[in-house]
Every structure is written in C-alpha cells, then in structure tokens.
Amino acid sequence: MSLSKLARTAALSLVFASGAVAEDAAAPALTEPAAASEAAQAPVPTEAAQAADPTEAAQAADPSHAAQAVPAADASPVAATAEAAPASPRMELGPVGHDAQGRPGRIHVVRAGDTLWDISDAYLGTPWVWPSLWQDNDAIRNPHLIHPADRIWISPYEMRKVSAAEAAAMLAAQDMAAAAPAALAETDAMPTPRSLGSYRYTEIENAGFVTREQYEGAASILESAEPRKWLSDQTEVVIGLGTGEVQVGDQFDIFHTAARVTDLDTGLHYGWATNQLGWLEVTRVDEESSRAVIRHSRSEIQRGDHLLPRRVRSADISVGGSPGPVEGRIVHTPDRRLQMSQTDIVYLDRGTRDGISVGSPLEIYRPLGDHGKSVDSAQNRERRVADHVVAKLLVVDVYDDTAVAVVTHTTEELNRGDSFRGSDSIEP
C-alpha cells in the first residue's frame, strides 16, 4: 500500500531537517556480476513510473537505474550507469534557502558524476523518493537530464531545476529568515513549518499583484521580429534590459496591470492587481537590450507588456495556524466585480506587518443585530449575538500592507468591503 503524500512529507521532513542520511534507508549497492548485468540491460523507467509513489517506483524499476536519464546523442548529461551504481562518497550538502511559500530546502549544484539517485539519497535519506518529488520543467526538452553546474532545489515537498536568479532569491530568503527574531538557532537546522494540511490552488499563477516599488523597477517587451500584434509560445522578443542588468538564462514573468488596489478609507495606493500572461527566458544579452524567448503564454502577449523576475510558486499551499487577532476588509476584486464566490481571489488591506503570511487561514464574517447585539424582548435585556461566518479564505500571496487570498468556501456571495479576521482553519 502506498504511503499518503502527507505521511511521506512528514517522514522526509524529519530526515531532511537533520541534514544527514539515514544509513539504513539507502538501498544496498549491486555487487554480484549478475545484478550488474541486469542493471545494464534494464529499461529506463517510464514517466508513469517516475511519477509513482516511492514504494511503487521501487517495485517497478531496478534501484541501480531508478534515477537514470537517457542522454541525447549530442548531449553530455550526468547520468547513472551500471558501473556508477555502487554507493558514491558522502555528498556535501548545499546551502539552505526558502521557496516562495517560505518552506525550507537546499540548493545543490550538480558536479560530474552526480545522479538524481545519489542526490535524493544524500539530501532526503533515501534514493527511492526522487521520482515522486521531481517537478518537470516544461521548457526543458528532457527535464530528467542533469548536467554539471545545474542548480537543483531540494525539499521534502519537491525536487526541480532552478535558474541562477531563482537560486539567488531562495538563498536571500534564507538570509532574511536567519536575521529575523524567530531565526533558527543553528544555520543548518531546517524545521518543517507548522501545518494543518495543504490546499491545492491550481490557479496560483493567476493570483497576480505588484507593489508600487516593483512596478517602478519593471522592464518591458520592446520589440519582436514577428509582424503580428499578439505574441505566443516560442516567439523571440527584445526586452529592455542589457549588459549588467540581466544574464543569459534569467527568467521573467510577463504581466500587465489590471487595476489599482487602494485602501477603501484613505485611498492609500498598495499597488496593482495584474494579469499574469506567461514567462520568458533570456537567450542573448546586448549592451542596452536583450533577446529572449517566450517559454509559456497563458494569454495574449504584446509589445509593452511588463516584466519582473520570475517567481515559481507551488500550487500546494501549506495551511498554517491562525494569524491571531488581525482584522481587515476586502479592498479589491478582479475585473471590478462587486460580488465574489468560491475559488475566486480577493485582495485584502492587511499584510505581513499585521502578522499575515502565505498559508494564513481567514474568515469573512458579518455581525448580526445591532453591531453584534440584540434585545431579548421577553426578558427585556440586551444580549450579544455571535457573528455570521459566511466564507473561508486562504492567503496565497502577501506583501507588507496587502495580501491576496483565495476563497476556499462560501455560503453567500462576497462583496468588496466585507470584513475578515483570523481563523483556525479553511474548512466551514
């Protein structure tokens, strides 16, 4: 029977937090000649086997080639072979970082001879789990091939290749966490944040927002050799970043602003709600501009659309505990709709300064009676009346003074101006 994802993540977190490999977790190396021969002839696991639960992967493929990738004729990837199957010397663990959800992990720089098998064994305590954690990059022809100098993000939640810019951002997030009052006592300690489960929000990339400062520092798409107005996947474009501002391989989100997000009472400008259109990758850097290729488009892209460094956000959001006594209001809804419903996103007038973080559960409430009080006519006395909770929210993106939340449950239509407060869960 397969382990549940939650149980597997919890088990990996314990091993991963220690930064050490459990000696009894690694599969035995093949030493018999017959076993080596079988390993050399065994087929490469199918994509279905690679995506399977670790125990299922163990049954479906010989452990000596479970992490192998078949290289192209003109490529020189680091791939496991029958001769490389025996256990390699203990791998030095890479530095600690944090992803966009604040979850800890490590960044490994691939060296000659490394395999996904070895990396999983060294960082996660068992070589069997990499197929179930590996996240494919659609822009890479064969995402399972790894080469020297590739950067791989490894956590109990996922393994995937990252760009140099994304790796730097993850390491910077760790530096900020270490400097905070609640910093870890030891640099290499990596506890799993308290979680009440997870919520899968597949539209996470569409929950767009940029602050005023981010907008002022954004670049844009200048030109394209394509004569058409609308640009799409694999189109080469020219962007307004040049030497010293960008490097080959850097990735950028493409967006355009949809509406200003402002405080309902003061008019304070928080930033802009955005339409996230896709992302591109830099392929050549010139003096004052660069060439790039649109790797993925979700909607029509055109000249003048804006760019910011790409943020890769997981659709699986860990649900944390209550953010405390925070209260606020919905200040913006997409497309200027007056009423919202389940799975929609809303923009709030509270952020990290108020104790809100990604994964914070919130609830929309409406007082009953006269400001939460009503008169009992039989007893001729005033009594407090509990508020009517109409919806549950989960924060999916957060900034200093504002946040973006998805509606996980609602019994009524929601309105701009509705009040929210901290909650203990996202369930009704």
C-alpha positions in Angstrom: 0.0 0.0 0.0 1.4 3.4 -0.9 2.2 5.9 1.7 0.0 9.0 1.7 1.6 12.2 0.5 1.2 13.8 3.9 2.8 10.9 5.7 5.7 10.8 3.2 6.3 14.5 3.5 6.3 14.3 7.3 8.8 11.4 7.2 11.1 13.2 4.8 10.9 16.4 6.8 12.5 14.6 9.8 15.3 13.2 7.7 15.8 16.4 5.7 15.8 18.6 8.9 18.8 16.8 10.2 20.9 17.3 7.1 22.1 13.7 7.4 21.5 10.4 5.6 19.9 7.6 7.4 22.3 4.7 6.9 19.5 2.0 6.9 17.4 4.0 4.4 19.7 3.5 1.4 19.2 0.5 -0.9 22.1 -1.9 -1.0 24.6 -1.5 -3.8 24.7 -4.1 -6.5 27.8 -6.2 -6.1 27.0 -9.5 -7.8 28.0 -9.6 -11.5 24.6 -10.9 -12.5 22.9 -8.0 -10.8 25.2 -5.5 -12.6 24.4 -7.2 -15.9 20.6 -6.9 -15.3 21.0 -3.2 -14.4 22.8 -2.5 -17.7 20.0 -4.2 -19.7 17.1 -2.9 -17.7 14.8 -0.3 -19.5 14.7 3.3 -18.4 11.5 3.8 -16.2 8.5 5.3 -17.9 7.2 8.7 -17.0 4.3 6.9 -15.1 6.9 5.0 -13.0 8.8 8.2 -12.4 5.7 9.9 -11.0 4.7 7.0 -8.8 4.9 6.7 -5.1 8.4 5.7 -3.8 7.4 2.2 -2.8 5.8 1.7 -6.2 8.8 3.0 -8.0 10.9 0.5 -6.1 8.9 -2.3 -7.4 8.7 -1.0 -10.9 12.4 -0.4 -11.6 15.8 -1.8 -10.5 17.3 0.6 -7.9 20.6 0.8 -9.9 18.9 2.8 -12.7 15.9 4.3 -11.0 17.3 7.8 -11.4 18.8 7.3 -14.9 18.1 9.6 -17.8 18.8 8.7 -21.4 21.0 11.4 -23.0 20.6 12.7 -26.5 23.4 11.9 -28.9 24.9 15.4 -28.7 24.5 15.8 -25.0 26.8 15.1 -22.1 24.4 14.8 -19.1 25.4 13.4 -15.7 23.5 10.1 -15.7 23.8 6.9 -13.7 25.2 3.7 -15.3 25.6 0.2 -14.1 29.2 0.9 -13.3 28.2 4.0 -11.3 25.5 2.3 -9.3 27.5 1.4 -6.2 27.3 4.0 -3.5 29.4 7.1 -4.0 31.2 9.0 -1.3 29.1 11.1 1.0 27.8 14.2 -0.8 28.4 17.6 0.6 25.0 19.3 1.2 24.3 22.6 -0.4 23.2 25.8 1.3 19.8 26.3 2.9 17.1 28.5 1.2 13.4 29.2 1.3 10.9 28.9 -1.6 8.1 31.4 -2.3 5.9 29.8 0.3 8.5 30.2 3.0 9.3 26.5 3.0 12.9 25.5 3.7 15.1 23.5 1.3 18.6 23.2 0.0 20.2 24.1 -3.4 22.6 21.5 -4.9 25.0 22.5 -7.6 25.5 19.4 -9.8 29.0 18.0 -10.1 30.4 15.5 -12.6 29.2 12.0 -11.6 26.1 13.2 -9.7 22.8 11.4 -10.3 19.3 12.1 -9.1 19.5 8.8 -7.3 22.6 10.0 -5.3 21.2 13.4 -4.7 17.9 12.0 -3.3 19.9 9.6 -1.1 22.2 12.4 0.3 19.5 15.0 0.9 16.4 13.1 1.7 17.8 9.9 3.3 16.6 7.5 0.7 17.2 7.2 -3.1 13.7 5.9 -3.8 11.7 9.2 -3.5 13.1 11.4 -6.3 10.5 10.2 -8.9 7.6 11.2 -6.7 9.1 14.6 -5.8 10.6 15.6 -9.2 8.8 18.6 -10.8 9.2 18.7 -14.6 10.1 22.0 -16.3 8.0 22.2 -19.5 10.6 24.4 -21.1 13.3 21.7 -20.9 13.4 19.1 -23.6 14.2 16.3 -21.2 13.8 17.6 -17.7 15.2 14.4 -16.1 18.7 15.0 -17.6 21.1 16.9 -15.3 24.4 18.4 -16.2 27.3 19.8 -14.2 26.6 23.3 -12.8 22.8 22.8 -12.9 21.1 24.0 -9.7 18.6 21.8 -8.1 16.1 22.8 -5.4 15.5 20.0 -3.0 12.9 20.0 -0.2 10.6 17.4 1.4 7.9 18.8 -1.0 9.7 18.8 -4.4 12.9 18.5 -6.4 13.4 20.6 -9.5 15.9 22.6 -11.6 16.1 26.3 -10.8 17.8 29.2 -12.6 20.7 31.1 -11.2 18.3 34.1 -10.4 15.8 31.9 -8.6 18.5 30.2 -6.6 19.8 33.6 -5.5 16.3 34.6 -4.4 15.9 31.5 -2.4 19.2 32.0 -0.6 18.4 35.6 0.0 15.1 34.5 1.6 17.1 32.2 3.9 19.3 35.2 4.9 16.3 37.2 5.8 14.8 34.4 7.9 18.1 34.0 9.7 18.1 37.6 10.6 14.6 37.6 12.0 13.8 37.4 15.7 12.5 33.9 15.2 15.6 32.8 13.4 16.9 29.2 13.7 19.4 28.6 16.4 21.6 26.7 14.0 22.2 27.7 10.4 21.7 24.2 9.0 18.6 23.4 11.0 15.5 23.2 8.8 12.3 22.5 10.7 9.1 22.0 8.8 6.7 24.9 9.4 3.6 24.1 11.4 1.0 22.9 9.0 -2.7 21.9 9.2 -2.6 20.2 5.9 -2.4 21.6 2.4 -4.7 23.3 -0.1 -4.2 22.8 -3.8 -4.8 26.0 -5.8 -4.1 25.2 -9.4 -4.6 28.9 -10.5 -1.8 30.2 -8.2 0.0 31.8 -11.2 -3.1 33.9 -11.9 -3.1 35.5 -8.4 -1.1 38.5 -9.6 -0.1 41.6 -7.7 2.8 44.0 -7.9 3.7 46.8 -5.4 4.4 50.3 -6.5 8.2 49.8 -6.0 8.2 46.6 -8.1 6.3 48.3 -10.8 8.7 51.2 -10.9 11.6 48.7 -11.3 9.9 46.6 -14.0 11.2 46.2 -17.6 9.1 45.6 -20.7 8.9 43.8 -24.0 10.3 46.2 -26.6 10.1 44.5 -30.0 9.7 41.3 -31.8 10.7 40.2 -35.3 7.2 38.6 -35.6 4.9 41.0 -37.5 1.8 40.1 -35.6 0.4 42.0 -32.7 -0.2 39.1 -30.3 2.9 37.1 -29.3 2.9 33.5 -28.1 5.0 30.5 -27.1 8.5 30.2 -28.6 8.4 33.7 -30.0 11.7 35.6 -29.9 11.3 39.1 -28.4 13.6 42.0 -27.4 13.4 43.2 -23.8 14.6 46.4 -22.1 17.4 45.0 -20.0 21.0 45.0 -21.2 24.6 44.3 -20.0 24.9 44.4 -16.2 21.2 44.1 -15.7 20.5 40.5 -16.9 22.2 37.3 -17.8 21.6 34.5 -20.3 19.2 32.0 -18.6 17.4 34.6 -16.5 13.6 34.2 -16.5 10.9 36.8 -16.2 7.2 36.8 -15.6 5.2 38.7 -18.2 2.2 40.8 -16.9 0.1 43.8 -17.4 -1.6 45.8 -14.8 -5.4 45.3 -14.4 -6.4 47.8 -11.7 -5.1 49.9 -8.9 -5.5 48.4 -5.4 -6.3 51.1 -2.8 -7.5 51.4 0.7 -11.2 51.9 1.0 -11.0 54.7 3.6 -7.7 56.5 3.0 -7.1 55.9 -0.7 -3.6 54.6 0.0 -2.2 53.0 -3.1 -1.0 49.5 -2.3 -0.1 48.5 -5.9 -1.7 46.9 -8.9 -3.7 43.7 -9.4 -2.1 42.1 -12.5 -3.0 39.7 -15.3 -0.2 37.1 -15.4 0.4 36.4 -19.1 3.3 33.9 -19.0 7.1 33.9 -18.8 10.2 34.2 -20.9 13.9 33.3 -20.8 16.9 35.5 -21.8 18.9 33.9 -24.6 21.3 36.8 -25.6 22.5 39.9 -23.8 23.3 43.1 -25.8 24.5 46.5 -24.5 21.1 48.1 -23.8 18.7 45.3 -24.6 18.5 41.5 -24.7 16.9 38.8 -26.8 14.5 36.4 -25.1 12.1 33.6 -25.9 8.6 33.3 -24.6 8.6 29.9 -23.0 5.0 29.8 -21.9 2.0 32.0 -22.5 -1.4 31.9 -20.6 -2.9 34.7 -22.5 -2.2 37.2 -25.3 1.2 38.9 -25.0 2.1 42.1 -26.8 4.8 44.7 -27.0 4.8 46.9 -24.0 3.8 44.2 -21.5 5.8 44.4 -18.3 8.5 42.0 -16.9 9.6 41.1 -13.4 12.0 38.3 -12.2 10.1 35.0 -12.4 8.5 33.6 -9.2 7.8 29.9 -9.4 5.0 29.2 -6.9 3.8 25.8 -5.8 0.1 25.1 -6.2 0.2 23.1 -3.0 -0.1 25.6 -0.1 0.6 24.6 3.5 -2.2 25.8 5.7 -0.8 27.4 8.9 -2.3 28.3 12.2 -4.5 31.3 12.9 -2.6 34.6 12.3 -4.1 36.0 15.5 -6.4 38.9 16.2 -5.9 40.5 12.8 -9.0 42.1 11.2 -9.5 44.0 7.9 -11.5 44.2 4.7 -11.7 43.1 1.1 -10.4 46.1 -0.9 -10.4 44.8 -4.4 -11.9 42.1 -6.6 -10.7 41.1 -10.1 -12.4 42.7 -13.1 -14.1 45.2 -10.7 -16.8 42.6 -9.8 -18.9 43.6 -6.9 -19.6 40.0 -5.8 -17.2 37.0 -5.4 -17.7 33.3 -5.0 -15.8 30.1 -4.2 -12.3 29.7 -5.8 -12.2 33.4 -6.7 -9.4 35.6 -5.4 -9.7 38.8 -3.3 -7.3 41.5 -2.3 -7.0 42.5 1.4 -5.9 45.6 3.3 -3.6 43.7 5.7 -0.2 42.1 5.1 3.0 40.9 6.8 3.0 44.0 9.1 -0.2 42.6 10.6 1.0 39.1 11.0 -0.4 37.6 7.9 1.7 35.1 5.8 1.2 32.7 2.9 -1.0 29.9 4.3 -2.8 32.0 6.8 -6.5 31.0 7.2 -9.0 33.8 7.4 -12.8 34.1 7.5 -15.3 36.6 6.2 -17.9 37.5 8.8 -21.0 39.7 9.1 -22.3 41.0 12.5 -25.9 40.2 13.3 -28.3 42.5 15.1 -27.1 46.0 16.1 -23.3 45.7 16.0 -23.4 42.2 17.3 -26.1 42.8 19.9 -29.8 42.2 20.1 -32.6 42.8 22.6 -34.4 39.8 24.1 -38.0 41.2 24.3 -39.2 38.5 26.7 -36.5 39.3 29.3 -36.1 42.9 28.2 -32.3 42.7 28.2 -29.6 43.1 25.6 -27.6 40.0 24.6 -24.6 39.5 22.5 -25.1 37.7 19.2 -22.3 35.7 17.5 -21.2 36.9 14.1 -22.4 35.1 11.0 -19.3 33.5 9.3 -20.1 33.4 5.6 -16.8 32.4 4.0 -13.3 31.0 4.5 -10.1 32.3 2.8 -6.5 31.2 2.4 -3.7 33.7 1.8 -1.7 32.7 -1.3 0.4 35.8 -1.7 1.4 38.5 0.8 3.2 41.9 0.9 3.8 44.5 3.7 0.4 46.1 3.7 -1.8 43.8 1.5 -2.4 40.2 0.6 -4.1 38.0 -2.0 -6.4 35.2 -0.8 -8.4 32.5 -2.5 -12.0 31.8 -1.3 -11.9 28.2 -0.2 -15.6 28.0 1.0 -18.5 30.4 1.0 -22.3 30.2 1.7 -23.1 33.6 0.3 -21.8 36.0 -2.4 -18.9 38.2 -1.1 -18.7 41.9 -1.6 -15.9 44.5 -1.8 -15.8 45.9 1.7 -16.6 42.7 3.6 -14.8 42.3 6.9 -12.3 39.4 7.6 -10.4 38.2 10.6 -8.1 35.3 11.5 -9.4 31.8 11.6 -8.3 28.4 12.8 -9.0 26.6 9.5 -10.2 26.9 5.9 -13.0 24.5 6.5 -16.6 25.6 7.2 
